[in-house]
Amino acid sequence: MRTFAITSLALAALLVPCGGAGSAAPATTKQRPQPRIVTPGPLALTRDGRALVVADRDLRRLVRIDLRTRRRTVVAAGFPEAPVGLAQHHSGRLFASSAERIYRIAGSRKVVIAGTGRRSHTGDGGPATSATFGGIVGIDVDFDGNLVVAEYDNWIRVVDAAGRIRTVAGNGSTGYAGDGGGALDAALGHPHDVIWRHDGVILIADSHNGVVRQVAADGTISTFASGYAAPVVMEPGPRATVYVADAGRRAVYRLSSDGRTRRLIARASTPIGLAVDDRGNVYVSELEGRKRVLRVSPAGRVTVLAVGA
């Protein structure tokens, strides 16, 4: 997934043949330079798990890292602002959010599928391309192609596979209220990410409230997990586990399927991107410090895949 408007959090307050005729010297080929990754952001694994897509916030592009060869290629470039959300569909379709729009990446083209680019909150019930968003951050996509979107201005929206949009949580006010009632009446604390669970439940990284909220199939909202400083990105893991990056505590945790227990998986300098493969390898990007992209094995071994400029 992902999963980014971290700078808007209170945390800020907190990449020729040579030799003359008759020469026996072998020809050499000059390698093309690898695309740089200056400030890694959201992450997404390809469907086969062989490559990792990294959103470079500063260069406003997506870079693919082959996890076997470490070769990098630019997937898409020229975003109007930093890409703040990534989502990979099981079919291989890649989605990215930037500047109040959501794009489908088709080859090297970016196709707008939601948002006009204006910051507001309008368009429910109509085509998503005519809707406005209140600070798009994390996005996720389910098996059927429905997108769920976190809006920093305290709403959660769904863009269905037919391209229609609706609000599913949040009333636009900042607060921590509404548990046990309808999600549309709830106050949120500037959510930064959102994911679909395997059972269709929506989980929300309710960042300023320091909790993970959930929206059930019947539309009610409750708190799934608490005790965080600033949960900013999430990713589903094997066996219905959930991984949460807490930017405030500079840590990544794995939650049990019921959210009641958690285990520290890694430390990172303000983790901002997160991905998990079927084997339990965790991929993390750092916003601060050396701005690395890390892979953490199930045994806890850390491999550095990239270092920012």
C-alpha positions as CSV (number, residue, x, y, z in Angstrom):
1,M,0.0,0.0,0.0
2,R,1.6,3.3,0.2
3,T,-0.4,4.7,3.5
4,F,1.8,11.0,2.5
5,A,1.4,14.3,4.2
6,I,3.7,13.7,7.1
7,T,4.9,17.3,7.1
8,S,1.4,18.5,8.0
9,L,1.5,16.4,11.2
10,A,2.2,17.9,14.5
11,L,5.4,15.9,14.2
12,A,6.9,18.8,12.4
13,A,6.2,20.7,15.6
14,L,7.4,17.4,17.1
15,L,20.0,6.7,-9.9
16,V,31.5,2.7,-26.0
17,P,33.1,0.2,-27.4
18,C,36.8,0.9,-27.2
19,G,40.1,-0.3,-28.8
20,G,41.5,0.2,-32.2
21,A,41.4,-2.1,-35.2
22,G,43.1,-5.3,-34.5
23,S,43.0,-4.8,-30.7
24,A,42.4,-7.9,-28.7
25,A,40.9,-5.9,-25.8
26,P,37.3,-6.9,-25.1
27,A,34.6,-4.3,-25.7
28,T,32.9,-2.8,-22.7
29,T,29.5,-1.2,-22.3
30,K,28.9,1.8,-20.3
31,Q,26.1,1.3,-17.8
32,R,23.3,3.8,-17.6
33,P,23.2,5.5,-14.2
34,Q,20.6,4.3,-11.7
35,P,17.7,6.7,-11.0
36,R,18.2,8.5,-7.8
37,I,15.8,8.3,-4.9
38,V,16.1,11.5,-2.9
39,T,13.4,11.2,-0.3
40,P,11.6,7.9,-0.3
41,G,7.9,7.9,0.6
42,P,5.1,5.4,0.1
43,L,5.9,1.9,-1.0
44,A,4.1,-0.8,-2.9
45,L,5.2,-4.4,-3.8
46,T,4.5,-5.7,-7.3
47,R,2.0,-8.6,-7.4
48,D,4.8,-11.2,-7.9
49,G,6.7,-9.8,-5.0
50,R,9.9,-9.4,-7.1
51,A,10.0,-5.6,-7.1
52,L,9.3,-2.7,-4.8
53,V,7.9,0.6,-6.1
54,V,9.1,3.6,-4.2
55,A,7.5,7.0,-4.4
56,D,10.3,9.7,-4.4
57,R,8.7,12.7,-2.7
58,D,11.3,15.3,-3.8
59,L,11.6,14.2,-7.4
60,R,7.9,13.6,-7.7
61,R,8.2,10.2,-9.4
62,L,7.9,6.5,-8.8
63,V,11.0,4.2,-9.0
64,R,10.9,0.4,-9.2
65,I,13.6,-1.5,-7.5
66,D,14.2,-5.1,-8.7
67,L,14.6,-7.0,-5.4
68,R,17.0,-9.6,-7.0
69,T,19.3,-7.4,-9.0
70,R,18.7,-4.0,-7.2
71,R,18.4,-2.4,-10.6
72,R,16.1,0.7,-10.6
73,T,13.8,2.0,-13.3
74,V,11.5,5.0,-13.3
75,V,7.8,3.9,-13.4
76,A,6.1,7.3,-13.7
77,A,7.3,10.9,-13.3
78,G,6.1,14.4,-13.4
79,F,3.6,14.3,-10.6
80,P,2.4,17.9,-9.7
81,E,3.3,17.4,-6.1
82,A,4.9,14.7,-4.0
83,P,3.2,11.3,-4.4
84,V,1.6,10.6,-1.0
85,G,-0.2,7.3,-1.5
86,L,0.4,4.1,-3.4
87,A,-1.7,1.0,-3.9
88,Q,-1.2,-2.1,-5.9
89,H,-4.1,-4.2,-7.2
90,H,-3.8,-8.0,-7.4
91,S,-4.1,-7.6,-11.2
92,G,-0.9,-5.5,-11.3
93,R,-2.6,-2.1,-11.6
94,L,-0.8,0.6,-9.7
95,F,-2.5,3.6,-8.2
96,A,-0.9,6.8,-6.8
97,S,-2.3,9.9,-5.1
98,S,-0.8,13.4,-5.5
99,A,-2.2,17.0,-5.4
100,E,-5.8,16.1,-4.6
101,R,-6.0,13.6,-7.4
102,I,-5.7,9.8,-7.7
103,Y,-4.0,8.3,-10.7
104,R,-3.9,4.9,-12.4
105,I,-0.4,4.2,-13.7
106,A,-0.7,2.8,-17.3
107,G,2.7,2.1,-18.6
108,S,4.5,5.4,-18.1
109,R,1.2,7.4,-18.3
110,K,-0.7,8.8,-15.4
111,V,-4.5,8.6,-15.9
112,V,-6.6,10.7,-13.5
113,I,-9.4,8.5,-12.0
114,A,-10.5,10.8,-9.1
115,G,-10.2,14.4,-8.1
116,T,-10.2,17.7,-9.8
117,G,-7.0,19.0,-8.0
118,R,-9.0,21.4,-5.9
119,R,-9.0,21.0,-2.1
120,S,-12.5,20.7,-0.7
121,H,-14.9,17.9,-0.1
122,T,-17.6,17.6,-2.7
123,G,-19.0,15.1,-5.3
124,D,-20.5,12.3,-3.2
125,G,-22.8,10.2,-5.3
126,G,-21.3,11.3,-8.6
127,P,-18.3,10.5,-10.8
128,A,-15.0,10.6,-8.8
129,T,-13.3,12.6,-11.6
130,S,-15.6,15.5,-10.7
131,A,-15.1,15.2,-6.9
132,T,-12.9,17.3,-4.7
133,F,-10.8,15.9,-1.8
134,G,-9.8,17.4,1.5
135,G,-6.1,16.5,1.6
136,I,-5.6,13.1,0.1
137,V,-3.0,11.0,1.8
138,G,-3.1,7.2,2.0
139,I,-5.0,5.0,-0.4
140,D,-5.8,1.3,-0.8
141,V,-7.6,-1.0,-3.3
142,D,-9.5,-4.2,-2.6
143,F,-9.8,-7.3,-4.7
144,D,-12.8,-5.9,-6.7
145,G,-11.0,-2.7,-7.6
146,N,-12.7,-0.4,-5.0
147,L,-10.4,2.4,-3.7
148,V,-10.5,3.7,-0.2
149,V,-9.0,7.1,0.5
150,A,-7.9,8.9,3.6
151,E,-8.5,12.6,3.7
152,Y,-6.5,14.7,6.1
153,D,-9.4,16.9,6.6
154,N,-11.2,14.2,8.5
155,W,-13.1,12.1,6.0
156,I,-12.7,8.6,4.5
157,R,-14.0,8.1,1.0
158,V,-14.6,5.1,-1.3
159,V,-14.2,5.3,-5.1
160,D,-16.0,2.1,-6.4
161,A,-14.9,0.1,-9.4
162,A,-17.5,1.9,-11.5
163,G,-15.9,5.3,-10.7
164,R,-18.5,6.6,-8.3
165,I,-17.5,8.2,-5.0
166,R,-19.0,8.3,-1.5
167,T,-18.0,9.2,2.1
168,V,-17.9,6.2,4.4
169,A,-16.5,7.8,7.6
170,G,-15.9,11.1,9.3
171,N,-18.0,14.3,9.6
172,G,-15.2,16.7,8.8
173,S,-14.5,17.7,12.3
174,T,-11.3,17.1,14.3
175,G,-11.7,15.0,17.4
176,Y,-12.0,11.6,18.9
177,A,-15.6,10.8,19.1
178,G,-18.3,8.5,17.7
179,D,-17.1,5.0,18.6
180,G,-20.1,2.6,18.7
181,G,-22.1,4.8,16.4
182,G,-22.3,5.4,12.7
183,A,-19.0,6.1,11.1
184,L,-20.4,9.1,9.1
185,D,-21.1,10.9,12.4
186,A,-17.6,10.3,13.9
187,A,-14.9,12.9,14.5
188,L,-11.4,11.9,13.3
189,G,-7.9,13.1,14.1
190,H,-6.4,13.9,10.7
191,P,-6.1,10.4,9.3
192,H,-3.0,9.6,7.2
193,D,-3.7,6.1,5.9
194,V,-6.4,3.6,5.4
195,I,-6.5,-0.1,4.4
196,W,-9.1,-2.8,3.5
197,R,-8.9,-5.9,5.7
198,H,-9.5,-9.3,4.2
199,D,-13.0,-9.3,5.6
200,G,-14.0,-5.9,4.1
201,V,-13.4,-4.0,7.3
202,I,-11.8,-0.6,6.8
203,L,-8.9,0.3,9.1
204,I,-8.0,4.0,9.6
205,A,-4.7,5.4,10.9
206,D,-6.3,8.1,13.0
207,S,-3.0,9.8,13.4
208,H,-3.5,12.7,15.7
209,N,-5.6,10.6,18.0
210,G,-2.8,8.0,18.3
211,V,-5.2,5.1,17.5
212,V,-6.3,2.8,14.7
213,R,-10.0,3.0,14.1
214,Q,-12.2,0.4,12.2
215,V,-15.3,0.7,10.1
216,A,-17.4,-2.5,10.1
217,A,-19.5,-3.7,7.3
218,D,-22.6,-2.3,9.0
219,G,-21.1,1.2,9.0
220,T,-20.3,1.5,12.7
221,I,-16.9,2.8,13.9
222,S,-14.8,1.6,16.8
223,T,-11.2,1.7,18.0
224,F,-9.2,-1.3,16.8
225,A,-5.9,-0.5,18.5
226,S,-4.5,2.3,20.7
227,G,-1.4,3.5,22.5
228,Y,0.5,5.1,19.6
229,A,2.1,8.5,19.2
230,A,1.3,9.0,15.5
231,P,0.3,6.0,13.4
232,V,0.8,7.2,9.8
233,V,0.9,4.2,7.6
234,M,-0.5,0.6,7.7
235,E,-0.3,-2.6,5.7
236,P,-2.0,-5.9,6.0
237,G,0.2,-8.9,6.7
238,P,0.0,-12.7,6.6
239,R,-2.6,-14.5,8.7
240,A,-4.7,-11.3,9.1
241,T,-2.0,-9.4,11.0
242,V,-1.7,-5.7,10.6
243,Y,1.5,-3.7,10.4
244,V,1.6,-0.1,11.7
245,A,4.3,2.5,11.3
246,D,4.3,4.9,14.2
247,A,6.2,8.1,13.1
248,G,6.0,9.5,16.6
249,R,7.8,6.6,18.1
250,R,10.0,5.9,15.0
251,A,8.9,2.3,15.1
252,V,7.0,-0.4,13.1
253,Y,4.8,-2.8,14.9
254,R,2.9,-6.0,14.0
255,L,-0.6,-6.3,15.4
256,S,-2.5,-9.5,16.0
257,S,-5.6,-10.0,14.0
258,D,-7.8,-8.6,16.8
259,G,-5.6,-5.6,17.4
260,R,-5.1,-6.5,21.1
261,T,-1.4,-7.4,21.0
262,R,1.6,-5.9,19.2
263,R,5.2,-6.7,18.6
264,L,8.0,-4.3,17.7
265,I,9.4,-5.2,14.3
266,A,11.8,-2.4,13.4
267,R,13.1,1.0,14.3
268,A,13.3,3.7,11.6
269,S,13.8,7.4,11.4
270,T,10.2,8.5,10.9
271,P,8.8,5.6,8.9
272,I,6.6,6.9,6.1
273,G,6.3,4.0,3.7
274,L,5.4,0.3,4.5
275,A,4.9,-2.9,2.5
276,V,4.8,-6.5,3.6
277,D,5.2,-9.7,1.4
278,D,3.6,-13.1,1.8
279,R,6.7,-14.4,3.6
280,G,6.6,-11.7,6.3
281,N,9.4,-9.5,5.0
282,V,8.7,-5.9,5.9
283,Y,9.8,-3.0,3.7
284,V,10.1,0.5,5.4
285,S,11.0,3.9,4.0
286,E,12.4,6.7,6.2
287,L,11.5,10.3,5.9
288,E,14.3,11.6,8.1
289,G,17.9,10.6,8.9
290,R,19.6,8.8,6.1
291,K,16.3,8.4,4.3
292,R,16.7,4.7,3.7
293,V,14.5,2.0,2.2
294,L,14.9,-1.1,4.4
295,R,13.9,-4.7,4.3
296,V,13.4,-6.5,7.6
297,S,13.3,-10.3,7.4
298,P,11.0,-12.3,9.7
299,A,14.1,-13.1,11.7
300,G,14.8,-9.4,12.2
301,R,17.7,-9.1,9.7
302,V,17.9,-5.6,8.2
303,T,19.0,-5.0,4.5
304,V,19.4,-1.5,3.1
305,L,17.9,-1.3,-0.4
306,A,18.4,2.4,-1.0
307,V,19.8,5.5,0.7
308,G,18.4,8.9,-0.1
309,A,20.4,11.8,-1.4
